[in-house]
Amino acid sequence: MGPLEIPPLPDTAILMVEVGSTAHGTGIPGGEDHDELAVVVETPEQLVGLDERGFVTVMQRTQPEGERSGPGDIDRTLYSLRRFLRLAASGNPSILMSFWAPIEHITPVGEGLRDLSDAFIGRHVVPRYRGYMQSQAQRLVGGPGGRGRPGGGGRAELIEAFGYDTKYAMHAARLGFQCLELLSTGGLRLPILGPEADWLRSVRYGEVPFDQWWDRVLALDAQLASMADDEALPPGPDRGRIERWSVAAHQAVWASLA
């Protein structure tokens, strides 16, 4: 069976960005799939009609479900604007990166969404980034009981070549670096630049021994823990501003449909 076809974006899509390793600048050139995230404004019928679910998050792939994506494959996830905003307000790292990720489709309303990025930044994101980072690390070492011992993860070829799943390891450390950058600067540079990017790529290529990676991830986690109570940072998202913008965005898209 050949690759499946990705459907066109819905008419009410306001933003689509590239996400994943290539967007972060930590992938292997020519060796990664292409990950996309799109934001769709629900129609009035979806939002206030008889369908209780509204616009449900959709995953579209060029590989059949259950098959691993490879170089050149596309994985696209479509979120309703309301769900996207809720996830962003909760501090979800995979969603927050969309505010600075490479743009593949955007409308004026999508530009307004990107301009709203600072309303989502606060110390409430620290537990979410730490949680994601720790989850990646635990997958790498085979769960909480595997602390400090490599061997977990789903990429047997990397474990065989380097002794640990270097892609999981790279993503765990990347989350730590990006949370520090987000809280320190109010944004993210994508792709990642500087010494951190060089070190992350070295991890991905299997050039960093496991013990060195482990020590650095522990240090990053400790830095983040120290920022969780930093009162110089907002305690949470600016919910009032986000809600006002969301109402106006829905009304603008609905007016264009009419």
C-alpha positions in Angstrom: 0.0 0.0 0.0 1.3 3.4 -0.9 1.2 6.6 1.2 -2.2 7.8 2.2 -3.4 11.2 1.1 -3.7 14.1 3.6 -7.1 15.9 3.0 -7.0 19.7 2.4 -7.3 22.0 5.4 -10.8 23.0 6.4 -12.0 26.4 5.2 -12.0 27.7 8.8 -8.4 26.8 9.5 -6.5 29.9 10.7 -3.1 28.5 11.3 -0.8 25.5 10.5 2.7 25.2 11.6 5.5 22.7 11.4 6.3 21.0 14.7 8.6 18.1 15.6 12.3 17.6 15.4 12.8 19.4 12.2 11.1 22.5 13.5 13.2 22.4 16.6 16.4 22.0 14.5 17.4 18.8 16.3 16.4 16.2 13.6 18.7 14.3 11.3 18.6 15.9 7.8 16.6 13.7 5.5 15.8 11.3 8.3 12.7 12.7 9.9 9.0 12.7 9.1 7.1 16.0 8.8 4.9 16.9 11.7 2.2 19.6 11.4 -0.3 21.2 13.8 -3.3 23.1 12.5 -5.9 25.3 14.4 -9.5 25.3 13.1 -12.3 27.6 14.2 -15.5 25.6 14.8 -18.5 26.6 12.7 -21.6 27.9 14.5 -23.2 24.5 13.9 -20.3 22.6 15.4 -20.3 24.9 18.4 -23.9 25.4 19.3 -25.7 22.7 17.2 -26.9 19.3 18.2 -23.5 17.6 18.0 -22.3 17.4 21.6 -18.6 17.0 20.6 -18.1 19.9 18.2 -15.0 19.7 16.2 -13.0 16.7 17.5 -9.2 16.7 17.4 -8.2 14.9 14.1 -5.0 13.1 13.3 -4.1 12.7 9.7 -1.2 10.6 8.5 0.3 9.3 5.3 1.0 6.0 7.0 -1.8 3.7 8.1 -2.6 3.8 11.8 -0.2 1.6 13.8 2.6 2.0 11.2 5.6 4.0 12.2 6.2 7.2 10.2 9.5 7.6 8.3 11.4 10.1 6.3 9.0 12.1 4.0 5.8 11.0 5.8 3.4 13.6 7.1 1.7 13.5 10.5 -0.9 16.3 10.9 -3.0 17.1 14.0 -6.0 19.5 13.7 -7.3 21.2 16.9 -10.3 23.3 17.4 -9.4 26.8 18.4 -11.2 26.4 21.7 -9.2 23.2 22.6 -6.0 24.8 21.4 -6.5 27.7 23.7 -7.3 25.6 26.7 -4.2 23.4 26.1 -2.0 26.5 25.6 -3.4 28.1 28.8 -2.6 24.9 30.7 1.1 25.2 29.7 1.2 22.3 27.3 4.7 22.4 25.7 3.7 20.8 22.4 1.0 23.4 21.9 2.9 26.4 23.2 5.7 25.9 20.6 3.1 26.6 17.9 3.3 30.3 18.7 6.9 30.4 17.3 7.0 27.4 15.0 7.6 27.8 11.2 4.3 28.8 9.5 2.8 26.8 6.7 -0.6 28.4 6.5 -1.9 31.5 8.3 -4.8 34.0 8.1 -5.3 37.4 9.7 -7.0 35.7 12.6 -4.1 33.2 12.8 -1.7 36.2 13.0 -3.8 37.5 15.9 -3.4 34.2 17.6 0.3 34.3 17.3 0.4 37.8 18.6 -1.4 36.5 21.8 1.6 34.4 22.8 2.6 36.4 25.9 -0.8 35.9 27.5 0.1 32.2 28.0 3.4 32.6 29.7 3.8 32.2 33.5 5.3 30.0 36.1 2.3 27.6 35.8 4.1 26.2 32.7 7.0 24.8 34.9 5.2 21.7 36.2 4.0 20.9 32.7 7.4 21.1 31.1 9.0 19.2 34.0 6.3 16.6 33.7 6.9 16.1 30.0 10.7 16.1 30.5 10.4 13.5 33.3 8.0 11.4 31.2 10.5 11.3 28.3 13.3 10.4 30.6 11.3 7.6 32.2 10.4 6.1 28.9 14.1 6.1 28.1 15.0 4.2 31.2 12.0 1.9 31.1 9.8 3.6 33.7 10.3 5.1 37.2 12.0 1.9 38.5 14.7 2.2 35.8 16.2 5.4 37.1 19.7 5.9 35.9 19.8 2.8 33.8 19.4 3.1 30.0 17.6 0.7 27.8 14.0 1.8 27.5 12.3 3.6 24.6 10.9 2.4 21.4 13.8 2.6 19.0 15.8 -0.6 19.2 18.2 0.5 16.5 19.3 3.5 18.6 19.7 1.4 21.8 21.7 -1.1 19.8 23.9 1.5 18.3 24.4 3.9 21.2 23.3 2.0 24.4 20.2 4.3 24.9 17.3 5.8 22.9 19.1 9.1 21.9 15.9 10.6 20.4 13.9 10.3 23.6 17.0 11.6 25.4 17.3 14.6 23.1 13.7 15.6 23.5 13.8 15.3 27.3 16.7 17.7 27.5 15.2 20.0 24.8 12.1 20.5 27.0 14.2 21.7 29.8 16.2 24.2 27.7 13.0 25.5 26.1 11.2 26.1 29.4 14.1 28.1 30.7 14.2 30.1 27.5 10.5 30.7 27.5 10.4 32.0 31.0 13.6 34.0 30.7 12.9 35.7 27.3 9.1 35.4 26.8 9.5 33.3 23.6 11.2 30.5 21.9 13.8 30.5 19.0 12.9 27.9 16.5 15.0 26.3 15.3 17.0 26.1 18.6 20.3 28.0 18.2 23.6 28.2 20.1 25.5 25.7 22.3 22.3 24.1 23.5 21.3 23.2 20.0 24.8 21.8 19.3 24.7 19.7 22.4 21.2 18.4 21.7 22.2 17.3 18.2 25.2 15.6 19.7 22.9 13.7 22.0 20.7 12.8 19.0 23.7 11.5 17.0 24.8 9.3 20.0 27.9 11.4 20.7 27.1 12.1 24.4 27.5 9.3 26.9 24.4 8.4 28.8 25.8 9.4 32.2 26.6 12.9 30.9 23.1 13.3 29.5 21.6 12.1 32.7 23.5 14.6 34.8 22.5 17.5 32.6 18.9 16.5 32.6 18.9 16.4 36.4 20.5 19.8 36.5 17.9 21.2 34.1 15.1 19.8 36.2 16.6 21.4 39.3 16.8 24.8 37.6 13.2 24.6 36.6 12.1 23.5 40.1 13.7 26.7 41.4 11.6 28.8 39.0 8.3 27.3 39.9 7.8 29.8 42.8 9.5 32.8 41.2 7.1 35.7 41.9 8.7 37.8 39.2 6.8 35.7 36.7 3.0 35.8 36.3 1.4 33.0 38.2 -0.7 31.9 35.3 -2.2 32.8 31.9 -4.1 36.0 31.2 -7.5 34.2 30.9 -9.5 37.4 30.5 -7.5 38.5 27.5 -7.5 35.1 26.0 -11.3 34.7 26.3 -11.9 38.2 24.8 -9.7 37.4 21.9 -11.3 34.0 21.4 -14.9 35.5 21.2 -13.7 38.1 18.7 -11.9 35.5 16.6 -14.9 33.2 16.3 -17.1 36.1 15.4 -14.7 37.3 12.7 -14.5 33.8 11.1 -18.2 33.3 11.2 -18.8 36.7 9.6 -16.5 35.7 6.8 -18.5 32.5 6.3 -21.7 34.5 6.0 
